[in-house]
Amino acid sequence: MGSIVNKWWGESATERLKADNRELQENADRRAVYIRKKTNQLLAVMGTLPLRSDESDKNLLESDHIGVMAESLQHIIDQKKQLDEVFRKTREELLTVLSMSAVAMLICDDSQRGVHCNRQMAELLGIEVAVAGERIEIPSGLVVQGALADACRKIVETRRPARMEQQTINGRLVDLAGVPVKNQHGEVIRIVLTAALSEKV
Amino acid sequence: MMPEPEYRTIDLRGQVCPGTLLAALREINNGIAGIREGLQVMVVLTDNRDSCVTIPGAATNMGLKVTVRDEGSYYRMELRDGGFGI
């Protein structure tokens, strides 16, 4: 057969075809290596195992694994964007509730540093605040003292809501209440404190 | 009133990860619009334990709600619209 082809095409044409064939095979091998590598990277992003070693190069070239995962990642990113928007709106709503509340409110982190507070709490604490629309910005690095710090420590230690009646803040008698905000590990990351003028004399 | 969703079953029994995940993702991509509109519930059958982690993980990240039930010799996952949960 080879000799017939050689006779018909000539020796050089046969060699050229063989060389072309080798080159095509080498290109296909390189593409398969690349696709396997990129597919495994995307599978790692998805949190799963790499392709099995017995997955044939032929199947790899014919299946659009990268395309499938690219489309899935697009859906994941779209979902994250929508969630970001929902969280942004929710945060705005919560801060508006905080600023409009008639009760003095303060949000601290687990080191008793103030994160947000409303006008009523700022007045009670006697601190200077910057006003930005309905919201007020408390001084960065504000660390609460006295009864508020005691309430924070108690809530961080017990991880439970706490009430402390008849506490004195800047000479005014208040009832303090606080609730912890926990992360997914159950650790207290924020404390929401409210202070109402004590009705008991 | 919302119509009853259509249940579409993908049988991946006998396959292992990552093949199961890739096959499930392909089907989710094709049907995600219907799932998000509540018109379709995708049912995935698998006997591969790893897939009970990888498929729900990816589907949850896409905003779907996934329930997994042990049916004895295989697992049955139901993927439906998850809303935002807020």
Interface residues (C-beta under 8 A of the other chain):
Chain A: L43 M46 G47 T48 L49 P50 L51 R52 E55 S63 H65 V68 M69 E71 S72 H75 I76 Q79 K80 Q82 L83 V86 T90
Chain B: V16 C17 P18 G19 L21 L22 L25 R26 I28 N29 I32 D50 T54 G57 A58 N61 M62 G63 F84 I86
